[in-house]
Amino acid sequence: MNIWLIEPYYAGSHKAWADGYKAHSRHDVRLLTLPGRFWKWRMQGGAITLSREAQCLHERPDLILASDMLNVPTFLALAGKNVAGVPLALYFHENQLTYPLQPGEKRDLHYAFINFASALRADAVFFNSAYHLDAFFDELPRLLKHFPDYNELWAVGALRAKASVLPLGLNLAPFDAHRPSRAASGRPLILWNHRWEYDKDPATFFRAVYALADEAVESEGPDFGLVLLGESFRNQPEEFLEARERLQDRIVHFGYAEDAATYARLLWQADIAVSTAWHEFFGAAIVEACYCACYPVLPRRLSYPELIPDAYHDACLYDDFNGLLALLRYAVRHVEEIRSFSLGPEVYRFDWRQMAPRYDHILERVVAK
């Protein structure tokens, strides 16, 4: 089967997803992409540029797999006869109906409407988690009711009928090459491997870490170190700069990993992977950490309960700040126990070696309809 995978925002997790499926699919996957920058312009103008590229290919695909950054109706209208009647599957990494806003920012409904119209035109719609799917359809009626008349509320049910969950595929195999040959020793290491941004709530993370550090001093509690990984899109991520001053003796690594090998080694070196996010549609960073045998400490919300088997929810998921602190305190004090615990075999299901055949089968069914 000849698949065109169209990604107007070819960077970060979008790029990894596109490259991963192309590399592992049994089908012929051709990438049509644009550089991952200026996301608003990609959603507005990317379809025009990519439609011109499609016209130049002089071939007809069996299926189009597009990300949520594509304005699907515009692309199909302009791409010409090469795509007329070709089935199209739309994959939502995120959506502009429920994506969290920066403090003080007002949602621009134009981009949410592009997502809606694109889903309406698609033959199948996939979300990377059940939480993401539910959040989208919870918000969609409110979006449509915002408009003055002809709200097209019928579309909510019609879209829901062709929507399903298809988890993100991840390239976990390269982590195996950096698996340590010796058992971990020394003080436990707490890991942060998320973006250094407001929606990941680093303030709450550091509030808990400062509390643990104070306890270690006041009551001679167990020592611990920190691995602070991640990328920042702000000039001054204040929470991290403060932490570098206050916790400098505990920090093993600070900042973006210089390459994939360094990132992998640091994940294997860490013991406890923490999230305090109030926005997460899937959770690739946590899956990667769990694959590298980190013990997860996660909020009981968003997509996280889907990543952790039900039997481990009480051991790994917290409900509030006190719960977060309690789980961290337990993990630091029982380091040998958590080092013998690994969810690697559980999260292996997200590896492309497992997910690509699933994608292939599901997309073949889209074409066969």
Buried (B, 14 or more C-beta within 10 A) or exposed (E): BEBBBBBBBBBEBBBBBBBBBBEBBEBEBBBBBBEBEBBEEBBBBBBBBBBEBBBEBEEEBBBBBBBBBBBBBBBBBBBEEBBEEBBBBBBBBBBBBBBBEEEEEEBEBEBBBBBBBBBBBBBBBBBBBBBBBEBBBEBBEEBBEEEEEEBEEEBBEEBBEBBEBBBBBBBBEEBEEBEEEEEBEEBBBBBBBBBBBBBBBBEBBBBBBBBBBEBBEEEEBBBBBBBBBBEBEEEEBEBBEBBBEBBEEBBBBBBEBEEEEBBBBBBBBBBBBBBBBBBBBBBBBBBBBBBBBBBBBBBBBBBBBBBBEEEBEEBBBBEEEEBBBBBBBBBBBBBEEBBEBBBBEBBBEBBBBBBBEBBBEBBBEBBEE
